[in-house]
């Protein structure tokens, strides 16, 4: 069984979290803008 390189695992997880965060904020921003346009 090959040992997993911890640094690679953490780097991958860190990148995944960043991408998910950016995607979530983009979606939230789009929804927020849509709601603002709907209200006014």
mmCIF entry with sequence, helices, sheets and N, C-alpha, C, O atoms, coordinates in Angstrom:
data_MODEL
# 
_entry.id   MODEL 
# 
_entity.id                         1 
_entity.type                       polymer 
_entity.pdbx_number_of_molecules   1 
# 
_entity_poly.entity_id                      1 
_entity_poly.type                           'polypeptide(L)' 
_entity_poly.nstd_linkage                   no 
_entity_poly.nstd_monomer                   no 
_entity_poly.pdbx_seq_one_letter_code       
;(UNK)(UNK)(UNK)(UNK)(UNK)(UNK)(UNK)(UNK)(UNK)(UNK)(UNK)(UNK)(UNK)(UNK)(UNK)(UNK)
(UNK)(UNK)(UNK)(UNK)(UNK)(UNK)(UNK)(UNK)(UNK)(UNK)(UNK)(UNK)(UNK)(UNK)(UNK)(UNK)
(UNK)(UNK)(UNK)(UNK)(UNK)(UNK)(UNK)(UNK)
;
_entity_poly.pdbx_seq_one_letter_code_can   XXXXXXXXXXXXXXXXXXXXXXXXXXXXXXXXXXXXXXXX 
_entity_poly.pdbx_strand_id                 A 
# 
loop_
_entity_poly_seq.entity_id 
_entity_poly_seq.num 
_entity_poly_seq.mon_id 
_entity_poly_seq.hetero 
1 1  UNK n 
1 2  UNK n 
1 3  UNK n 
1 4  UNK n 
1 5  UNK n 
1 6  UNK n 
1 7  UNK n 
1 8  UNK n 
1 9  UNK n 
1 10 UNK n 
1 11 UNK n 
1 12 UNK n 
1 13 UNK n 
1 14 UNK n 
1 15 UNK n 
1 16 UNK n 
1 17 UNK n 
1 18 UNK n 
1 19 UNK n 
1 20 UNK n 
1 21 UNK n 
1 22 UNK n 
1 23 UNK n 
1 24 UNK n 
1 25 UNK n 
1 26 UNK n 
1 27 UNK n 
1 28 UNK n 
1 29 UNK n 
1 30 UNK n 
1 31 UNK n 
1 32 UNK n 
1 33 UNK n 
1 34 UNK n 
1 35 UNK n 
1 36 UNK n 
1 37 UNK n 
1 38 UNK n 
1 39 UNK n 
1 40 UNK n 
# 
_struct_asym.id          A 
_struct_asym.entity_id   1 
# 
_struct_conf.conf_type_id            HELX_P 
_struct_conf.id                      HELX_P1 
_struct_conf.pdbx_PDB_helix_id       AA1 
_struct_conf.beg_label_comp_id       UNK 
_struct_conf.beg_label_asym_id       A 
_struct_conf.beg_label_seq_id        6 
_struct_conf.pdbx_beg_PDB_ins_code   ? 
_struct_conf.end_label_comp_id       UNK 
_struct_conf.end_label_asym_id       A 
_struct_conf.end_label_seq_id        39 
_struct_conf.pdbx_end_PDB_ins_code   ? 
_struct_conf.beg_auth_comp_id        UNK 
_struct_conf.beg_auth_asym_id        A 
_struct_conf.beg_auth_seq_id         6 
_struct_conf.end_auth_comp_id        UNK 
_struct_conf.end_auth_asym_id        A 
_struct_conf.end_auth_seq_id         39 
_struct_conf.pdbx_PDB_helix_class    1 
_struct_conf.details                 ? 
_struct_conf.pdbx_PDB_helix_length   34 
# 
_struct_conf_type.id          HELX_P 
_struct_conf_type.criteria    ? 
_struct_conf_type.reference   ? 
# 
loop_
_atom_site.group_PDB 
_atom_site.id 
_atom_site.type_symbol 
_atom_site.label_atom_id 
_atom_site.label_alt_id 
_atom_site.label_comp_id 
_atom_site.label_asym_id 
_atom_site.label_entity_id 
_atom_site.label_seq_id 
_atom_site.pdbx_PDB_ins_code 
_atom_site.Cartn_x 
_atom_site.Cartn_y 
_atom_site.Cartn_z 
_atom_site.occupancy 
_atom_site.B_iso_or_equiv 
_atom_site.pdbx_formal_charge 
_atom_site.auth_seq_id 
_atom_site.auth_comp_id 
_atom_site.auth_asym_id 
_atom_site.auth_atom_id 
_atom_site.pdbx_PDB_model_num 
ATOM 1   N N  . UNK A 1 1  ? 0.847   -1.188 0.000  1.00 0.00 ? 1  UNK A N  1 
ATOM 2   C CA . UNK A 1 1  ? 0.000   0.000  0.000  1.00 0.00 ? 1  UNK A CA 1 
ATOM 3   C C  . UNK A 1 1  ? 0.893   1.253  0.000  1.00 0.00 ? 1  UNK A C  1 
ATOM 4   O O  . UNK A 1 1  ? 1.797   1.395  0.823  1.00 0.00 ? 1  UNK A O  1 
ATOM 5   N N  . UNK A 1 2  ? 0.612   2.133  -0.929 1.00 0.00 ? 2  UNK A N  1 
ATOM 6   C CA . UNK A 1 2  ? 1.433   3.335  -1.056 1.00 0.00 ? 2  UNK A CA 1 
ATOM 7   C C  . UNK A 1 2  ? 0.992   4.395  -0.056 1.00 0.00 ? 2  UNK A C  1 
ATOM 8   O O  . UNK A 1 2  ? -0.201  4.593  0.173  1.00 0.00 ? 2  UNK A O  1 
ATOM 9   N N  . UNK A 1 3  ? 1.956   5.060  0.525  1.00 0.00 ? 3  UNK A N  1 
ATOM 10  C CA . UNK A 1 3  ? 1.642   6.124  1.486  1.00 0.00 ? 3  UNK A CA 1 
ATOM 11  C C  . UNK A 1 3  ? 1.218   7.387  0.729  1.00 0.00 ? 3  UNK A C  1 
ATOM 12  O O  . UNK A 1 3  ? 1.857   7.795  -0.241 1.00 0.00 ? 3  UNK A O  1 
ATOM 13  N N  . UNK A 1 4  ? 0.133   7.989  1.194  1.00 0.00 ? 4  UNK A N  1 
ATOM 14  C CA . UNK A 1 4  ? -0.366  9.202  0.557  1.00 0.00 ? 4  UNK A CA 1 
ATOM 15  C C  . UNK A 1 4  ? 0.427   10.404 1.072  1.00 0.00 ? 4  UNK A C  1 
ATOM 16  O O  . UNK A 1 4  ? 0.680   10.534 2.270  1.00 0.00 ? 4  UNK A O  1 
ATOM 17  N N  . UNK A 1 5  ? 0.812   11.273 0.144  1.00 0.00 ? 5  UNK A N  1 
ATOM 18  C CA . UNK A 1 5  ? 1.553   12.478 0.525  1.00 0.00 ? 5  UNK A CA 1 
ATOM 19  C C  . UNK A 1 5  ? 0.581   13.481 1.138  1.00 0.00 ? 5  UNK A C  1 
ATOM 20  O O  . UNK A 1 5  ? -0.318  13.984 0.465  1.00 0.00 ? 5  UNK A O  1 
ATOM 21  N N  . UNK A 1 6  ? 0.772   13.761 2.413  1.00 0.00 ? 6  UNK A N  1 
ATOM 22  C CA . UNK A 1 6  ? -0.149  14.646 3.140  1.00 0.00 ? 6  UNK A CA 1 
ATOM 23  C C  . UNK A 1 6  ? -0.211  16.034 2.529  1.00 0.00 ? 6  UNK A C  1 
ATOM 24  O O  . UNK A 1 6  ? -1.285  16.628 2.431  1.00 0.00 ? 6  UNK A O  1 
ATOM 25  N N  . UNK A 1 7  ? 0.947   16.556 2.113  1.00 0.00 ? 7  UNK A N  1 
ATOM 26  C CA . UNK A 1 7  ? 0.972   17.908 1.545  1.00 0.00 ? 7  UNK A CA 1 
ATOM 27  C C  . UNK A 1 7  ? 0.096   18.006 0.307  1.00 0.00 ? 7  UNK A C  1 
ATOM 28  O O  . UNK A 1 7  ? -0.613  18.995 0.118  1.00 0.00 ? 7  UNK A O  1 
ATOM 29  N N  . UNK A 1 8  ? 0.147   16.966 -0.549 1.00 0.00 ? 8  UNK A N  1 
ATOM 30  C CA . UNK A 1 8  ? -0.680  16.977 -1.756 1.00 0.00 ? 8  UNK A CA 1 
ATOM 31  C C  . UNK A 1 8  ? -2.151  16.935 -1.386 1.00 0.00 ? 8  UNK A C  1 
ATOM 32  O O  . UNK A 1 8  ? -2.972  17.618 -1.998 1.00 0.00 ? 8  UNK A O  1 
ATOM 33  N N  . UNK A 1 9  ? -2.485  16.127 -0.377 1.00 0.00 ? 9  UNK A N  1 
ATOM 34  C CA . UNK A 1 9  ? -3.879  16.016 0.062  1.00 0.00 ? 9  UNK A CA 1 
ATOM 35  C C  . UNK A 1 9  ? -4.381  17.367 0.564  1.00 0.00 ? 9  UNK A C  1 
ATOM 36  O O  . UNK A 1 9  ? -5.465  17.816 0.191  1.00 0.00 ? 9  UNK A O  1 
ATOM 37  N N  . UNK A 1 10 ? -3.578  18.011 1.417  1.00 0.00 ? 10 UNK A N  1 
ATOM 38  C CA . UNK A 1 10 ? -3.998  19.305 1.962  1.00 0.00 ? 10 UNK A CA 1 
ATOM 39  C C  . UNK A 1 10 ? -4.095  20.363 0.873  1.00 0.00 ? 10 UNK A C  1 
ATOM 40  O O  . UNK A 1 10 ? -5.007  21.189 0.890  1.00 0.00 ? 10 UNK A O  1 
ATOM 41  N N  . UNK A 1 11 ? -3.148  20.345 -0.086 1.00 0.00 ? 11 UNK A N  1 
ATOM 42  C CA . UNK A 1 11 ? -3.176  21.309 -1.184 1.00 0.00 ? 11 UNK A CA 1 
ATOM 43  C C  . UNK A 1 11 ? -4.440  21.113 -2.017 1.00 0.00 ? 11 UNK A C  1 
ATOM 44  O O  . UNK A 1 11 ? -5.089  22.081 -2.413 1.00 0.00 ? 11 UNK A O  1 
ATOM 45  N N  . UNK A 1 12 ? -4.784  19.847 -2.278 1.00 0.00 ? 12 UNK A N  1 
ATOM 46  C CA . UNK A 1 12 ? -5.983  19.542 -3.066 1.00 0.00 ? 12 UNK A CA 1 
ATOM 47  C C  . UNK A 1 12 ? -7.241  20.008 -2.337 1.00 0.00 ? 12 UNK A C  1 
ATOM 48  O O  . UNK A 1 12 ? -8.123  20.625 -2.934 1.00 0.00 ? 12 UNK A O  1 
ATOM 49  N N  . UNK A 1 13 ? -7.314  19.705 -1.036 1.00 0.00 ? 13 UNK A N  1 
ATOM 50  C CA . UNK A 1 13 ? -8.485  20.102 -0.239 1.00 0.00 ? 13 UNK A CA 1 
ATOM 51  C C  . UNK A 1 13 ? -8.583  21.630 -0.196 1.00 0.00 ? 13 UNK A C  1 
ATOM 52  O O  . UNK A 1 13 ? -9.669  22.188 -0.348 1.00 0.00 ? 13 UNK A O  1 
ATOM 53  N N  . UNK A 1 14 ? -7.448  22.303 0.009  1.00 0.00 ? 14 UNK A N  1 
ATOM 54  C CA . UNK A 1 14 ? -7.433  23.765 0.069  1.00 0.00 ? 14 UNK A CA 1 
ATOM 55  C C  . UNK A 1 14 ? -7.942  24.372 -1.230 1.00 0.00 ? 14 UNK A C  1 
ATOM 56  O O  . UNK A 1 14 ? -8.737  25.312 -1.224 1.00 0.00 ? 14 UNK A O  1 
ATOM 57  N N  . UNK A 1 15 ? -7.460  23.807 -2.370 1.00 0.00 ? 15 UNK A N  1 
ATOM 58  C CA . UNK A 1 15 ? -7.898  24.314 -3.663 1.00 0.00 ? 15 UNK A CA 1 
ATOM 59  C C  . UNK A 1 15 ? -9.382  24.073 -3.865 1.00 0.00 ? 15 UNK A C  1 
ATOM 60  O O  . UNK A 1 15 ? -10.092 24.943 -4.369 1.00 0.00 ? 15 UNK A O  1 
ATOM 61  N N  . UNK A 1 16 ? -9.857  22.891 -3.472 1.00 0.00 ? 16 UNK A N  1 
ATOM 62  C CA . UNK A 1 16 ? -11.281 22.561 -3.619 1.00 0.00 ? 16 UNK A CA 1 
ATOM 63  C C  . UNK A 1 16 ? -12.136 23.539 -2.811 1.00 0.00 ? 16 UNK A C  1 
ATOM 64  O O  . UNK A 1 16 ? -13.166 24.013 -3.290 1.00 0.00 ? 16 UNK A O  1 
ATOM 65  N N  . UNK A 1 17 ? -11.700 23.837 -1.577 1.00 0.00 ? 17 UNK A N  1 
ATOM 66  C CA . UNK A 1 17 ? -12.451 24.761 -0.717 1.00 0.00 ? 17 UNK A CA 1 
ATOM 67  C C  . UNK A 1 17 ? -12.504 26.146 -1.353 1.00 0.00 ? 17 UNK A C  1 
ATOM 68  O O  . UNK A 1 17 ? -13.549 26.796 -1.342 1.00 0.00 ? 17 UNK A O  1 
ATOM 69  N N  . UNK A 1 18 ? -11.379 26.599 -1.907 1.00 0.00 ? 18 UNK A N  1 
ATOM 70  C CA . UNK A 1 18 ? -11.326 27.923 -2.538 1.00 0.00 ? 18 UNK A CA 1 
ATOM 71  C C  . UNK A 1 18 ? -12.277 27.978 -3.733 1.00 0.00 ? 18 UNK A C  1 
ATOM 72  O O  . UNK A 1 18 ? -13.049 28.926 -3.878 1.00 0.00 ? 18 UNK A O  1 
ATOM 73  N N  . UNK A 1 19 ? -12.214 26.939 -4.598 1.00 0.00 ? 19 UNK A N  1 
ATOM 74  C CA . UNK A 1 19 ? -13.077 26.925 -5.777 1.00 0.00 ? 19 UNK A CA 1 
ATOM 75  C C  . UNK A 1 19 ? -14.550 26.877 -5.387 1.00 0.00 ? 19 UNK A C  1 
ATOM 76  O O  . UNK A 1 19 ? -15.374 27.576 -5.977 1.00 0.00 ? 19 UNK A O  1 
ATOM 77  N N  . UNK A 1 20 ? -14.882 26.054 -4.393 1.00 0.00 ? 20 UNK A N  1 
ATOM 78  C CA . UNK A 1 20 ? -16.278 25.957 -3.939 1.00 0.00 ? 20 UNK A CA 1 
ATOM 79  C C  . UNK A 1 20 ? -16.732 27.301 -3.363 1.00 0.00 ? 20 UNK A C  1 
ATOM 80  O O  . UNK A 1 20 ? -17.858 27.739 -3.599 1.00 0.00 ? 20 UNK A O  1 
ATOM 81  N N  . UNK A 1 21 ? -15.844 27.945 -2.609 1.00 0.00 ? 21 UNK A N  1 
ATOM 82  C CA . UNK A 1 21 ? -16.179 29.245 -2.029 1.00 0.00 ? 21 UNK A CA 1 
ATOM 83  C C  . UNK A 1 21 ? -16.434 30.291 -3.105 1.00 0.00 ? 21 UNK A C  1 
ATOM 84  O O  . UNK A 1 21 ? -17.388 31.065 -3.017 1.00 0.00 ? 21 UNK A O  1 
ATOM 85  N N  . UNK A 1 22 ? -15.567 30.310 -4.132 1.00 0.00 ? 22 UNK A N  1 
ATOM 86  C CA . UNK A 1 22 ? -15.750 31.272 -5.232 1.00 0.00 ? 22 UNK A CA 1 
ATOM 87  C C  . UNK A 1 22 ? -17.060 30.999 -5.960 1.00 0.00 ? 22 UNK A C  1 
ATOM 88  O O  . UNK A 1 22 ? -17.813 31.923 -6.271 1.00 0.00 ? 22 UNK A O  1 
ATOM 89  N N  . UNK A 1 23 ? -17.327 29.714 -6.232 1.00 0.00 ? 23 UNK A N  1 
ATOM 90  C CA . UNK A 1 23 ? -18.552 29.338 -6.939 1.00 0.00 ? 23 UNK A CA 1 
ATOM 91  C C  . UNK A 1 23 ? -19.785 29.733 -6.128 1.00 0.00 ? 23 UNK A C  1 
ATOM 92  O O  . UNK A 1 23 ? -20.745 30.282 -6.668 1.00 0.00 ? 23 UNK A O  1 
ATOM 93  N N  . UNK A 1 24 ? -19.747 29.449 -4.828 1.00 0.00 ? 24 UNK A N  1 
ATOM 94  C CA . UNK A 1 24 ? -20.883 29.756 -3.954 1.00 0.00 ? 24 UNK A CA 1 
ATOM 95  C C  . UNK A 1 24 ? -21.113 31.266 -3.891 1.00 0.00 ? 24 UNK A C  1 
ATOM 96  O O  . UNK A 1 24 ? -22.257 31.719 -3.930 1.00 0.00 ? 24 UNK A O  1 
ATOM 97  N N  . UNK A 1 25 ? -20.035 32.049 -3.793 1.00 0.00 ? 25 UNK A N  1 
ATOM 98  C CA . UNK A 1 25 ? -20.179 33.505 -3.719 1.00 0.00 ? 25 UNK A CA 1 
ATOM 99  C C  . UNK A 1 25 ? -20.701 34.061 -5.041 1.00 0.00 ? 25 UNK A C  1 
ATOM 100 O O  . UNK A 1 25 ? -21.472 35.021 -5.053 1.00 0.00 ? 25 UNK A O  1 
ATOM 101 N N  . UNK A 1 26 ? -20.280 33.456 -6.158 1.00 0.00 ? 26 UNK A N  1 
ATOM 102 C CA . UNK A 1 26 ? -20.767 33.897 -7.469 1.00 0.00 ? 26 UNK A CA 1 
ATOM 103 C C  . UNK A 1 26 ? -22.266 33.638 -7.581 1.00 0.00 ? 26 UNK A C  1 
ATOM 104 O O  . UNK A 1 26 ? -23.018 34.498 -8.041 1.00 0.00 ? 26 UNK A O  1 
ATOM 105 N N  . UNK A 1 27 ? -22.695 32.454 -7.160 1.00 0.00 ? 27 UNK A N  1 
ATOM 106 C CA . UNK A 1 27 ? -24.121 32.110 -7.194 1.00 0.00 ? 27 UNK A CA 1 
ATOM 107 C C  . UNK A 1 27 ? -24.902 33.037 -6.270 1.00 0.00 ? 27 UNK A C  1 
ATOM 108 O O  . UNK A 1 27 ? -25.949 33.560 -6.649 1.00 0.00 ? 27 UNK A O  1 
ATOM 109 N N  . UNK A 1 28 ? -24.392 33.239 -5.054 1.00 0.00 ? 28 UNK A N  1 
ATOM 110 C CA . UNK A 1 28 ? -25.071 34.101 -4.083 1.00 0.00 ? 28 UNK A CA 1 
ATOM 111 C C  . UNK A 1 28 ? -25.170 35.531 -4.620 1.00 0.00 ? 28 UNK A C  1 
ATOM 112 O O  . UNK A 1 28 ? -26.203 36.183 -4.465 1.00 0.00 ? 28 UNK A O  1 
ATOM 113 N N  . UNK A 1 29 ? -24.097 36.018 -5.252 1.00 0.00 ? 29 UNK A N  1 
ATOM 114 C CA . UNK A 1 29 ? -24.099 37.366 -5.817 1.00 0.00 ? 29 UNK A CA 1 
ATOM 115 C C  . UNK A 1 29 ? -25.131 37.496 -6.924 1.00 0.00 ? 29 UNK A C  1 
ATOM 116 O O  . UNK A 1 29 ? -25.834 38.502 -7.016 1.00 0.00 ? 29 UNK A O  1 
ATOM 117 N N  . UNK A 1 30 ? -25.218 36.458 -7.776 1.00 0.00 ? 30 UNK A N  1 
ATOM 118 C CA . UNK A 1 30 ? -26.192 36.482 -8.872 1.00 0.00 ? 30 UNK A CA 1 
ATOM 119 C C  . UNK A 1 30 ? -27.615 36.491 -8.326 1.00 0.00 ? 30 UNK A C  1 
ATOM 120 O O  . UNK A 1 30 ? -28.459 37.255 -8.795 1.00 0.00 ? 30 UNK A O  1 
ATOM 121 N N  . UNK A 1 31 ? -27.878 35.654 -7.348 1.00 0.00 ? 31 UNK A N  1 
ATOM 122 C CA . UNK A 1 31 ? -29.209 35.589 -6.738 1.00 0.00 ? 31 UNK A CA 1 
ATOM 123 C C  . UNK A 1 31 ? -29.546 36.924 -6.080 1.00 0.00 ? 31 UNK A C  1 
ATOM 124 O O  . UNK A 1 31 ? -30.658 37.429 -6.230 1.00 0.00 ? 31 UNK A O  1 
ATOM 125 N N  . UNK A 1 32 ? -28.577 37.502 -5.345 1.00 0.00 ? 32 UNK A N  1 
ATOM 126 C CA . UNK A 1 32 ? -28.780 38.775 -4.655 1.00 0.00 ? 32 UNK A CA 1 
ATOM 127 C C  . UNK A 1 32 ? -29.093 39.890 -5.661 1.00 0.00 ? 32 UNK A C  1 
ATOM 128 O O  . UNK A 1 32 ? -30.003 40.692 -5.450 1.00 0.00 ? 32 UNK A O  1 
ATOM 129 N N  . UNK A 1 33 ? -28.327 39.928 -6.757 1.00 0.00 ? 33 UNK A N  1 
ATOM 130 C CA . UNK A 1 33 ? -28.553 40.942 -7.792 1.00 0.00 ? 33 UNK A CA 1 
ATOM 131 C C  . UNK A 1 33 ? -29.942 40.761 -8.405 1.00 0.00 ? 33 UNK A C  1 
ATOM 132 O O  . UNK A 1 33 ? -30.651 41.735 -8.655 1.00 0.00 ? 33 UNK A O  1 
ATOM 133 N N  . UNK A 1 34 ? -30.318 39.513 -8.642 1.00 0.00 ? 34 UNK A N  1 
ATOM 134 C CA . UNK A 1 34 ? -31.635 39.221 -9.209 1.00 0.00 ? 34 UNK A CA 1 
ATOM 135 C C  . UNK A 1 34 ? -32.748 39.711 -8.279 1.00 0.00 ? 34 UNK A C  1 
ATOM 136 O O  . UNK A 1 34 ? -33.732 40.301 -8.725 1.00 0.00 ? 34 UNK A O  1 
ATOM 137 N N  . UNK A 1 35 ? -32.572 39.456 -6.981 1.00 0.00 ? 35 UNK A N  1 
ATOM 138 C CA . UNK A 1 35 ? -33.578 39.883 -5.993 1.00 0.00 ? 35 UNK A CA 1 
ATOM 139 C C  . UNK A 1 35 ? -33.641 41.408 -5.931 1.00 0.00 ? 35 UNK A C  1 
ATOM 140 O O  . UNK A 1 35 ? -34.727 41.979 -5.832 1.00 0.00 ? 35 UNK A O  1 
ATOM 141 N N  . UNK A 1 36 ? -32.479 42.073 -5.988 1.00 0.00 ? 36 UNK A N  1 
ATOM 142 C CA . UNK A 1 36 ? -32.452 43.535 -5.946 1.00 0.00 ? 36 UNK A CA 1 
ATOM 143 C C  . UNK A 1 36 ? -33.208 44.109 -7.147 1.00 0.00 ? 36 UNK A C  1 
ATOM 144 O O  . UNK A 1 36 ? -33.958 45.076 -7.011 1.00 0.00 ? 36 UNK A O  1 
ATOM 145 N N  . UNK A 1 37 ? -33.005 43.505 -8.325 1.00 0.00 ? 37 UNK A N  1 
ATOM 146 C CA . UNK A 1 37 ? -33.687 43.974 -9.537 1.00 0.00 ? 37 UNK A CA 1 
ATOM 147 C C  . UNK A 1 37 ? -35.181 43.714 -9.451 1.00 0.00 ? 37 UNK A C  1 
ATOM 148 O O  . UNK A 1 37 ? -35.983 44.494 -9.963 1.00 0.00 ? 37 UNK A O  1 
ATOM 149 N N  . UNK A 1 38 ? -35.554 42.618 -8.802 1.00 0.00 ? 38 UNK A N  1 
ATOM 150 C CA . UNK A 1 38 ? -36.970 42.270 -8.695 1.00 0.00 ? 38 UNK A CA 1 
ATOM 151 C C  . UNK A 1 38 ? -37.691 43.242 -7.769 1.00 0.00 ? 38 UNK A C  1 
ATOM 152 O O  . UNK A 1 38 ? -38.826 43.635 -8.041 1.00 0.00 ? 38 UNK A O  1 
ATOM 153 N N  . UNK A 1 39 ? -37.037 43.632 -6.678 1.00 0.00 ? 39 UNK A N  1 
ATOM 154 C CA . UNK A 1 39 ? -37.659 44.497 -5.675 1.00 0.00 ? 39 UNK A CA 1 
ATOM 155 C C  . UNK A 1 39 ? -37.857 45.904 -6.242 1.00 0.00 ? 39 UNK A C  1 
ATOM 156 O O  . UNK A 1 39 ? -38.927 46.497 -6.100 1.00 0.00 ? 39 UNK A O  1 
ATOM 157 N N  . UNK A 1 40 ? -36.802 46.435 -6.892 1.00 0.00 ? 40 UNK A N  1 
ATOM 158 C CA . UNK A 1 40 ? -36.891 47.816 -7.369 1.00 0.00 ? 40 UNK A CA 1 
ATOM 159 C C  . UNK A 1 40 ? -37.378 47.873 -8.799 1.00 0.00 ? 40 UNK A C  1 
ATOM 160 O O  . UNK A 1 40 ? -37.513 48.959 -9.363 1.00 0.00 ? 40 UNK A O  1 
# 
